[in-house]
Amino acid sequence: MSKIILRLPSVKYKTGLSRSSIYLRIAKGEFPESISLGDRAVGWLESDVEQWLDDRIAAAKRANDE
């Protein structure tokens, strides 16, 4: 299984969230943690971001069904 790392611009594009919203949600434990790639670089596992998106979609569908 290949591990794809997404940098912040890709995460912002995929989620539609701003940089500050992403980091706020991380601080609240509501978004996947970033992975250190070096002294000044971080990224996110694509699978973690995709799972987060799937969870949000499922929650929205459940809310609409109620």
PDB file as gemmi writes it, atoms N, CA and C in Angstrom:
CRYST1    1.000    1.000    1.000  90.00  90.00  90.00 P 1                      
ATOM      1  N   MET A   1       0.855  -1.181   0.000  1.00  0.00           N  
ATOM      2  CA  MET A   1       0.000   0.000   0.000  1.00  0.00           C  
ATOM      3  C   MET A   1       0.896   1.237   0.000  1.00  0.00           C  
ATOM      4  N   SER A   2       0.663   2.086  -0.942  1.00  0.00           N  
ATOM      5  CA  SER A   2       1.499   3.280  -1.056  1.00  0.00           C  
ATOM      6  C   SER A   2       0.981   4.380  -0.133  1.00  0.00           C  
ATOM      7  N   LYS A   3       1.899   5.109   0.456  1.00  0.00           N  
ATOM      8  CA  LYS A   3       1.561   6.204   1.355  1.00  0.00           C  
ATOM      9  C   LYS A   3       1.794   7.517   0.613  1.00  0.00           C  
ATOM     10  N   ILE A   4       0.740   8.259   0.397  1.00  0.00           N  
ATOM     11  CA  ILE A   4       0.854   9.541  -0.287  1.00  0.00           C  
ATOM     12  C   ILE A   4       0.726  10.649   0.750  1.00  0.00           C  
ATOM     13  N   ILE A   5       1.669  11.561   0.732  1.00  0.00           N  
ATOM     14  CA  ILE A   5       1.675  12.696   1.646  1.00  0.00           C  
ATOM     15  C   ILE A   5       1.162  13.922   0.891  1.00  0.00           C  
ATOM     16  N   LEU A   6       0.196  14.590   1.476  1.00  0.00           N  
ATOM     17  CA  LEU A   6      -0.341  15.827   0.906  1.00  0.00           C  
ATOM     18  C   LEU A   6       0.233  17.014   1.666  1.00  0.00           C  
ATOM     19  N   ARG A   7       0.646  18.016   0.938  1.00  0.00           N  
ATOM     20  CA  ARG A   7       1.088  19.257   1.558  1.00  0.00           C  
ATOM     21  C   ARG A   7      -0.132  20.156   1.744  1.00  0.00           C  
ATOM     22  N   LEU A   8       0.032  21.232   2.493  1.00  0.00           N  
ATOM     23  CA  LEU A   8      -1.082  22.096   2.882  1.00  0.00           C  
ATOM     24  C   LEU A   8      -1.933  22.579   1.705  1.00  0.00           C  
ATOM     25  N   PRO A   9      -1.359  23.070   0.610  1.00  0.00           N  
ATOM     26  CA  PRO A   9      -2.234  23.520  -0.485  1.00  0.00           C  
ATOM     27  C   PRO A   9      -3.178  22.427  -1.000  1.00  0.00           C  
ATOM     28  N   SER A  10      -2.706  21.198  -1.054  1.00  0.00           N  
ATOM     29  CA  SER A  10      -3.554  20.092  -1.502  1.00  0.00           C  
ATOM     30  C   SER A  10      -4.641  19.779  -0.481  1.00  0.00           C  
ATOM     31  N   VAL A  11      -4.293  19.837   0.796  1.00  0.00           N  
ATOM     32  CA  VAL A  11      -5.279  19.577   1.856  1.00  0.00           C  
ATOM     33  C   VAL A  11      -6.359  20.661   1.830  1.00  0.00           C  
ATOM     34  N   LYS A  12      -5.937  21.907   1.667  1.00  0.00           N  
ATOM     35  CA  LYS A  12      -6.904  23.006   1.570  1.00  0.00           C  
ATOM     36  C   LYS A  12      -7.835  22.807   0.383  1.00  0.00           C  
ATOM     37  N   TYR A  13      -7.283  22.410  -0.752  1.00  0.00           N  
ATOM     38  CA  TYR A  13      -8.095  22.194  -1.952  1.00  0.00           C  
ATOM     39  C   TYR A  13      -9.081  21.053  -1.758  1.00  0.00           C  
ATOM     40  N   LYS A  14      -8.609  19.929  -1.224  1.00  0.00           N  
ATOM     41  CA  LYS A  14      -9.467  18.756  -1.053  1.00  0.00           C  
ATOM     42  C   LYS A  14     -10.595  18.996  -0.053  1.00  0.00           C  
ATOM     43  N   THR A  15     -10.297  19.723   1.025  1.00  0.00           N  
ATOM     44  CA  THR A  15     -11.275  19.893   2.097  1.00  0.00           C  
ATOM     45  C   THR A  15     -12.122  21.151   1.950  1.00  0.00           C  
ATOM     46  N   GLY A  16     -11.597  22.141   1.238  1.00  0.00           N  
ATOM     47  CA  GLY A  16     -12.292  23.423   1.154  1.00  0.00           C  
ATOM     48  C   GLY A  16     -12.093  24.274   2.390  1.00  0.00           C  
ATOM     49  N   LEU A  17     -11.197  23.858   3.284  1.00  0.00           N  
ATOM     50  CA  LEU A  17     -10.935  24.603   4.516  1.00  0.00           C  
ATOM     51  C   LEU A  17      -9.745  25.538   4.330  1.00  0.00           C  
ATOM     52  N   SER A  18      -9.735  26.604   5.109  1.00  0.00           N  
ATOM     53  CA  SER A  18      -8.591  27.507   5.111  1.00  0.00           C  
ATOM     54  C   SER A  18      -7.500  26.935   6.006  1.00  0.00           C  
ATOM     55  N   ARG A  19      -6.307  27.513   5.899  1.00  0.00           N  
ATOM     56  CA  ARG A  19      -5.180  27.094   6.736  1.00  0.00           C  
ATOM     57  C   ARG A  19      -5.541  27.203   8.211  1.00  0.00           C  
ATOM     58  N   SER A  20      -6.116  28.341   8.599  1.00  0.00           N  
ATOM     59  CA  SER A  20      -6.436  28.540  10.016  1.00  0.00           C  
ATOM     60  C   SER A  20      -7.507  27.559  10.492  1.00  0.00           C  
ATOM     61  N   SER A  21      -8.475  27.245   9.647  1.00  0.00           N  
ATOM     62  CA  SER A  21      -9.510  26.273  10.025  1.00  0.00           C  
ATOM     63  C   SER A  21      -8.925  24.883  10.217  1.00  0.00           C  
ATOM     64  N   ILE A  22      -7.988  24.511   9.352  1.00  0.00           N  
ATOM     65  CA  ILE A  22      -7.341  23.203   9.483  1.00  0.00           C  
ATOM     66  C   ILE A  22      -6.607  23.111  10.815  1.00  0.00           C  
ATOM     67  N   TYR A  23      -5.785  24.119  11.114  1.00  0.00           N  
ATOM     68  CA  TYR A  23      -5.004  24.065  12.350  1.00  0.00           C  
ATOM     69  C   TYR A  23      -5.888  24.199  13.593  1.00  0.00           C  
ATOM     70  N   LEU A  24      -6.971  24.940  13.516  1.00  0.00           N  
ATOM     71  CA  LEU A  24      -7.914  25.025  14.631  1.00  0.00           C  
ATOM     72  C   LEU A  24      -8.557  23.668  14.892  1.00  0.00           C  
ATOM     73  N   ARG A  25      -8.965  22.994  13.827  1.00  0.00           N  
ATOM     74  CA  ARG A  25      -9.575  21.667  13.981  1.00  0.00           C  
ATOM     75  C   ARG A  25      -8.570  20.645  14.507  1.00  0.00           C  
ATOM     76  N   ILE A  26      -7.303  20.759  14.093  1.00  0.00           N  
ATOM     77  CA  ILE A  26      -6.270  19.866  14.643  1.00  0.00           C  
ATOM     78  C   ILE A  26      -6.154  20.091  16.142  1.00  0.00           C  
ATOM     79  N   ALA A  27      -6.123  21.359  16.556  1.00  0.00           N  
ATOM     80  CA  ALA A  27      -5.996  21.685  17.983  1.00  0.00           C  
ATOM     81  C   ALA A  27      -7.168  21.136  18.792  1.00  0.00           C  
ATOM     82  N   LYS A  28      -8.356  21.084  18.183  1.00  0.00           N  
ATOM     83  CA  LYS A  28      -9.550  20.565  18.851  1.00  0.00           C  
ATOM     84  C   LYS A  28      -9.660  19.045  18.744  1.00  0.00           C  
ATOM     85  N   GLY A  29      -8.747  18.423  17.995  1.00  0.00           N  
ATOM     86  CA  GLY A  29      -8.815  16.981  17.799  1.00  0.00           C  
ATOM     87  C   GLY A  29      -9.847  16.573  16.772  1.00  0.00           C  
ATOM     88  N   GLU A  30     -10.223  17.491  15.881  1.00  0.00           N  
ATOM     89  CA  GLU A  30     -11.274  17.240  14.899  1.00  0.00           C  
ATOM     90  C   GLU A  30     -10.744  17.078  13.480  1.00  0.00           C  
ATOM     91  N   PHE A  31      -9.440  16.996  13.316  1.00  0.00           N  
ATOM     92  CA  PHE A  31      -8.822  16.841  11.995  1.00  0.00           C  
ATOM     93  C   PHE A  31      -7.546  16.043  12.186  1.00  0.00           C  
ATOM     94  N   PRO A  32      -7.161  15.253  11.194  1.00  0.00           N  
ATOM     95  CA  PRO A  32      -5.940  14.444  11.343  1.00  0.00           C  
ATOM     96  C   PRO A  32      -4.698  15.294  11.635  1.00  0.00           C  
ATOM     97  N   GLU A  33      -3.829  14.770  12.465  1.00  0.00           N  
ATOM     98  CA  GLU A  33      -2.569  15.435  12.791  1.00  0.00           C  
ATOM     99  C   GLU A  33      -1.664  15.447  11.561  1.00  0.00           C  
ATOM    100  N   SER A  34      -0.863  16.479  11.465  1.00  0.00           N  
ATOM    101  CA  SER A  34       0.123  16.534  10.395  1.00  0.00           C  
ATOM    102  C   SER A  34       1.327  15.681  10.770  1.00  0.00           C  
ATOM    103  N   ILE A  35       2.114  15.342   9.771  1.00  0.00           N  
ATOM    104  CA  ILE A  35       3.315  14.538   9.940  1.00  0.00           C  
ATOM    105  C   ILE A  35       4.509  15.412   9.604  1.00  0.00           C  
ATOM    106  N   SER A  36       5.497  15.430  10.468  1.00  0.00           N  
ATOM    107  CA  SER A  36       6.698  16.216  10.208  1.00  0.00           C  
ATOM    108  C   SER A  36       7.493  15.580   9.073  1.00  0.00           C  
ATOM    109  N   LEU A  37       7.840  16.404   8.094  1.00  0.00           N  
ATOM    110  CA  LEU A  37       8.638  15.940   6.960  1.00  0.00           C  
ATOM    111  C   LEU A  37      10.052  16.483   7.006  1.00  0.00           C  
ATOM    112  N   GLY A  38      10.324  17.309   7.983  1.00  0.00           N  
ATOM    113  CA  GLY A  38      11.640  17.924   8.121  1.00  0.00           C  
ATOM    114  C   GLY A  38      11.537  19.100   9.062  1.00  0.00           C  
ATOM    115  N   ASP A  39      12.572  19.926   9.077  1.00  0.00           N  
ATOM    116  CA  ASP A  39      12.604  21.056  10.006  1.00  0.00           C  
ATOM    117  C   ASP A  39      11.435  22.015   9.816  1.00  0.00           C  
ATOM    118  N   ARG A  40      11.072  22.301   8.576  1.00  0.00           N  
ATOM    119  CA  ARG A  40      10.034  23.306   8.319  1.00  0.00           C  
ATOM    120  C   ARG A  40       8.953  22.814   7.371  1.00  0.00           C  
ATOM    121  N   ALA A  41       8.737  21.516   7.317  1.00  0.00           N  
ATOM    122  CA  ALA A  41       7.763  20.959   6.381  1.00  0.00           C  
ATOM    123  C   ALA A  41       6.885  19.928   7.078  1.00  0.00           C  
ATOM    124  N   VAL A  42       5.593  20.022   6.815  1.00  0.00           N  
ATOM    125  CA  VAL A  42       4.643  19.034   7.315  1.00  0.00           C  
ATOM    126  C   VAL A  42       3.746  18.592   6.168  1.00  0.00           C  
ATOM    127  N   GLY A  43       3.109  17.475   6.377  1.00  0.00           N  
ATOM    128  CA  GLY A  43       2.160  16.963   5.400  1.00  0.00           C  
ATOM    129  C   GLY A  43       1.145  16.095   6.107  1.00  0.00           C  
ATOM    130  N   TRP A  44       0.171  15.650   5.371  1.00  0.00           N  
ATOM    131  CA  TRP A  44      -0.882  14.791   5.896  1.00  0.00           C  
ATOM    132  C   TRP A  44      -0.972  13.553   5.031  1.00  0.00           C  
ATOM    133  N   LEU A  45      -1.230  12.414   5.652  1.00  0.00           N  
ATOM    134  CA  LEU A  45      -1.468  11.210   4.869  1.00  0.00           C  
ATOM    135  C   LEU A  45      -2.771  11.392   4.093  1.00  0.00           C  
ATOM    136  N   GLU A  46      -2.709  11.135   2.800  1.00  0.00           N  
ATOM    137  CA  GLU A  46      -3.900  11.283   1.974  1.00  0.00           C  
ATOM    138  C   GLU A  46      -5.029  10.403   2.501  1.00  0.00           C  
ATOM    139  N   SER A  47      -4.700   9.200   2.957  1.00  0.00           N  
ATOM    140  CA  SER A  47      -5.730   8.295   3.470  1.00  0.00           C  
ATOM    141  C   SER A  47      -6.425   8.872   4.702  1.00  0.00           C  
ATOM    142  N   ASP A  48      -5.689   9.583   5.566  1.00  0.00           N  
ATOM    143  CA  ASP A  48      -6.302  10.221   6.738  1.00  0.00           C  
ATOM    144  C   ASP A  48      -7.261  11.335   6.327  1.00  0.00           C  
ATOM    145  N   VAL A  49      -6.844  12.138   5.357  1.00  0.00           N  
ATOM    146  CA  VAL A  49      -7.687  13.238   4.881  1.00  0.00           C  
ATOM    147  C   VAL A  49      -8.933  12.674   4.200  1.00  0.00           C  
ATOM    148  N   GLU A  50      -8.760  11.642   3.379  1.00  0.00           N  
ATOM    149  CA  GLU A  50      -9.900  11.021   2.700  1.00  0.00           C  
ATOM    150  C   GLU A  50     -10.876  10.425   3.714  1.00  0.00           C  
ATOM    151  N   GLN A  51     -10.351   9.789   4.767  1.00  0.00           N  
ATOM    152  CA  GLN A  51     -11.219   9.224   5.804  1.00  0.00           C  
ATOM    153  C   GLN A  51     -11.991  10.324   6.524  1.00  0.00           C  
ATOM    154  N   TRP A  52     -11.312  11.441   6.807  1.00  0.00           N  
ATOM    155  CA  TRP A  52     -11.970  12.568   7.452  1.00  0.00           C  
ATOM    156  C   TRP A  52     -13.112  13.078   6.573  1.00  0.00           C  
ATOM    157  N   LEU A  53     -12.856  13.199   5.269  1.00  0.00           N  
ATOM    158  CA  LEU A  53     -13.896  13.641   4.337  1.00  0.00           C  
ATOM    159  C   LEU A  53     -15.062  12.651   4.307  1.00  0.00           C  
ATOM    160  N   ASP A  54     -14.758  11.361   4.239  1.00  0.00           N  
ATOM    161  CA  ASP A  54     -15.817  10.336   4.237  1.00  0.00           C  
ATOM    162  C   ASP A  54     -16.666  10.433   5.494  1.00  0.00           C  
ATOM    163  N   ASP A  55     -16.032  10.650   6.636  1.00  0.00           N  
ATOM    164  CA  ASP A  55     -16.762  10.783   7.903  1.00  0.00           C  
ATOM    165  C   ASP A  55     -17.677  12.003   7.886  1.00  0.00           C  
ATOM    166  N   ARG A  56     -17.186  13.125   7.352  1.00  0.00           N  
ATOM    167  CA  ARG A  56     -18.003  14.346   7.287  1.00  0.00           C  
ATOM    168  C   ARG A  56     -19.209  14.146   6.370  1.00  0.00           C  
ATOM    169  N   ILE A  57     -18.989  13.481   5.238  1.00  0.00           N  
ATOM    170  CA  ILE A  57     -20.076  13.216   4.297  1.00  0.00           C  
ATOM    171  C   ILE A  57     -21.118  12.313   4.938  1.00  0.00           C  
ATOM    172  N   ALA A  58     -20.669  11.261   5.607  1.00  0.00           N  
ATOM    173  CA  ALA A  58     -21.605  10.331   6.266  1.00  0.00           C  
ATOM    174  C   ALA A  58     -22.404  11.044   7.349  1.00  0.00           C  
ATOM    175  N   ALA A  59     -21.754  11.910   8.129  1.00  0.00           N  
ATOM    176  CA  ALA A  59     -22.443  12.653   9.181  1.00  0.00           C  
ATOM    177  C   ALA A  59     -23.491  13.591   8.581  1.00  0.00           C  
ATOM    178  N   ALA A  60     -23.161  14.226   7.472  1.00  0.00           N  
ATOM    179  CA  ALA A  60     -24.119  15.129   6.824  1.00  0.00           C  
ATOM    180  C   ALA A  60     -25.319  14.361   6.290  1.00  0.00           C  
ATOM    181  N   LYS A  61     -25.080  13.189   5.737  1.00  0.00           N  
ATOM    182  CA  LYS A  61     -26.184  12.375   5.222  1.00  0.00           C  
ATOM    183  C   LYS A  61     -27.102  11.887   6.349  1.00  0.00           C  
ATOM    184  N   ARG A  62     -26.471  11.497   7.479  1.00  0.00           N  
ATOM    185  CA  ARG A  62     -27.280  11.078   8.638  1.00  0.00           C  
ATOM    186  C   ARG A  62     -28.135  12.232   9.143  1.00  0.00           C  
ATOM    187  N   ALA A  63     -27.575  13.432   9.184  1.00  0.00           N  
ATOM    188  CA  ALA A  63     -28.312  14.590   9.670  1.00  0.00           C  
ATOM    189  C   ALA A  63     -29.475  14.914   8.744  1.00  0.00           C  
ATOM    190  N   ASN A  64     -29.286  14.732   7.455  1.00  0.00           N  
ATOM    191  CA  ASN A  64     -30.357  15.002   6.494  1.00  0.00           C  
ATOM    192  C   ASN A  64     -31.463  13.962   6.552  1.00  0.00           C  
ATOM    193  N   ASP A  65     -31.136  12.745   6.980  1.00  0.00           N  
ATOM    194  CA  ASP A  65     -32.117  11.680   7.057  1.00  0.00           C  
ATOM    195  C   ASP A  65     -33.011  11.796   8.293  1.00  0.00           C  
ATOM    196  N   GLU A  66     -32.581  12.577   9.261  1.00  0.00           N  
ATOM    197  CA  GLU A  66     -33.346  12.689  10.515  1.00  0.00           C  
ATOM    198  C   GLU A  66     -34.506  13.624  10.389  1.00  0.00           C  
TER     199      GLU A  66                                                      
END                                                                             
